[in-house]
Amino acid sequence: MRGTAEVVPHETSMGTVVCGKCGQRYSISELPSQDAELSRKQASFVADKLVWDHIQERKHQATIELPTL
């Protein structure tokens, strides 16, 4: 995300996904009830979405709604 970042209380960063084509970064945040395996699946979902954005020649969204998988 470029620009300002919003701090959300009671969340922990589980990792960052970086678009391999343009370098845009997305942080995967964990709510207290989430686990590491779910975060890995969500990171994979975001990475696939970033690739698809470039295939469709669309700009990345500022935020991406994650599935519960």
C-alpha positions as CSV (number, residue, x, y, z in Angstrom):
1,M,0.0,0.0,0.0
2,R,1.3,3.4,-0.8
3,G,0.4,6.4,1.4
4,T,-0.7,6.2,5.0
5,A,-1.3,3.0,6.8
6,E,-4.1,2.5,9.3
7,V,-3.2,1.0,12.7
8,V,-5.9,-1.4,13.9
9,P,-5.9,-2.2,17.6
10,H,-5.7,-5.8,18.9
11,E,-4.2,-7.1,15.6
12,T,-0.7,-8.6,15.0
13,S,1.1,-8.5,11.7
14,M,1.5,-12.1,10.4
15,G,3.6,-11.2,7.4
16,T,3.8,-9.1,4.3
17,V,3.0,-10.1,0.7
18,V,4.9,-8.2,-2.0
19,C,3.8,-8.0,-5.6
20,G,6.6,-9.5,-7.7
21,K,5.7,-7.3,-10.7
22,C,5.4,-3.8,-9.1
23,G,6.6,-4.2,-5.5
24,Q,3.4,-3.1,-3.8
25,R,3.2,-4.5,-0.3
26,Y,0.3,-5.9,1.7
27,S,0.4,-6.7,5.4
28,I,-1.6,-9.8,6.6
29,S,-2.9,-9.0,10.1
30,E,-4.0,-11.6,12.6
31,L,-6.9,-11.3,14.9
32,P,-6.4,-13.1,18.2
33,S,-8.4,-16.1,17.1
34,Q,-6.5,-16.7,13.8
35,D,-3.6,-19.2,13.4
36,A,-0.4,-19.3,11.3
37,E,-1.8,-21.8,8.8
38,L,-4.8,-19.6,8.0
39,S,-2.4,-16.6,7.6
40,R,-0.3,-18.6,5.1
41,K,-3.4,-19.5,3.1
42,Q,-4.5,-15.9,3.1
43,A,-1.0,-14.7,2.0
44,S,-1.3,-17.2,-0.9
45,F,-4.7,-15.8,-1.8
46,V,-3.4,-12.2,-1.8
47,A,-0.4,-13.2,-4.0
48,D,-2.7,-14.9,-6.5
49,K,-4.9,-11.8,-6.5
50,L,-1.9,-9.5,-7.2
51,V,-0.9,-11.6,-10.2
52,W,-4.4,-11.6,-11.5
53,D,-4.6,-7.8,-11.2
54,H,-1.6,-7.5,-13.5
55,I,-3.0,-10.0,-16.0
56,Q,-6.3,-8.0,-16.1
57,E,-4.2,-4.7,-16.3
58,R,-6.0,-3.4,-13.2
59,K,-4.5,-1.3,-10.3
60,H,-4.2,-3.1,-7.0
61,Q,-6.8,-2.2,-4.4
62,A,-5.7,-0.4,-1.2
63,T,-7.2,-3.3,0.8
64,I,-8.2,-6.8,0.0
65,E,-11.0,-8.7,1.8
66,L,-9.6,-12.0,2.8
67,P,-11.7,-15.2,2.7
68,T,-11.9,-17.3,5.8
69,L,-10.7,-20.3,3.8
